[in-house]
Amino acid sequence: MRFAAGEAAFRYHGRTDLMLALFDKGTQVAGLFTKSKCPSAPVEWCKARLKRGKARALVVNSGNANAFTGRNGAEAAKHAARLAAQASGAPANEIFLASTGVIGEPLDASKFEGVLDKLAAQASPGGLFAAAKAIMTTDTYPKAAAATAGLGGVEVALAGIAKGAGMIAPDMATMLAFVFTDAPVAAPALQSLLSKSVTASFNAITVDGDTSTSDTLLLFATGAAAKRGAPEILTAKDRRLSSFRQALDGLLLDLAHQVVKDGEGARKFVEVHVTSAVSPSSAKKIAFSIANSPLVKTAIAGEDANWGRVVMAVGKAGEPAERDRLSIWFNGVRVAHKGTRDPAYDEGQVSQLMRAEEIAVRADLGLGKGEAKVWTCDLTKDYVAINGDYRS
């Protein structure tokens, strides 16, 4: 795998905004995309080519999402793929695309011209971090993670990058995330692994409750580790995938947490843990009701352990709950129990705990064995400022 980043000035000036990744022949690919009914042109391009399971290149631009751009958007995606094919010598139907940034503005595809040729010539195995920086929009830092796993007695590597800070309420992945491995795993097996892995990672985070038109998660496997003796894996049921599956799960969770920690204007990373619900799915819906509540998030921003707002969020979720069985904790301290304020509650102790950068909220419903965890961040004045000025 080889990576490069450059400046094409889609929206930003004086910073990189275009990345290119090149893969050897035989690279397998799996992907998941937004369930938004208004998907971007690159999302539609990728979905149409994913069935082949083969990839030779990835092109990602920031600053313009190429979403809600009609025929112009589709033509821009096609032009970008054609230019990438020329630069890399790969078939256009094995080129994958992603775009992030402003929705509704036409993408000037001519800006890809010349730049992709230079990136193809410059691409190197050490360019992954530069690629992570090039896909940023309102992100304050590039997001990357790495892991290793055993596969048939051979060590294989995984690395991933992601971007996202706002418009984060994923319905499959995050805004953009790309994972790379040298493991020889076939596309159908990769797809199965990826689909399961996002449940407890990218599909368990929220920053502001808004699902992007551009959500894209792609997993590329070159199979290069086969040269070192790693076995070829054809199905996700292969028991030899155990270590790889764990490594993938951990890497995706790491990237997902980085996205939340970099939420627009965020100062606090928040874990919401719902226990004793009637089912795991019910627990997750309640957890997201808490995590997406502006009142809960602003209370945390104000370092106020206002459990009444958690009660509100549980009650409005539309899931089974009983007031007199509900208990609530902030950072391990029970503040409410069985429908009333906990008699041992100490305002000073809890106020001190709420100053921490990481906050854990737990709600126990006392109804069953279902539980779920989701992650979010606080909601500050800076979020309003960032998004109020986004197109300015």
Secondary structure, DSSP 8 states (H G I E B T S, - for coil): -EEEEE---SS-SSS--EEEEE--TT-EEEEEE---SS--HHHHHHHHHGGG-B-SEEEEEEEE---S-HHHHHHHHHHHHHHHHHHHT--GGGEEEEEEEESSS---GGGGTTHHHHHHHH-BTT-HHHHHHHT-SS-SS-EEEEEEEEETTEEEEEEEEEE-SSS---SSS-SEEEEEE---B-HHHHHHHHHHHGGGTGGGB-SSS---S--EEEEEE--GGGGGT---B--TT-GGGHHHHHHHHHHHHHHHHHHHHT-TT---EEEEEEEEESSHHHHHHHHHHHHT-HHHHHHHHTT---HHHHHHHHHHT-S---GGG-EEEETTEEEEETTEE-TT--HHHHHHHTTSSEEEEEEE-SSSSEEEEEEEE---HHHHHHHHTTT-
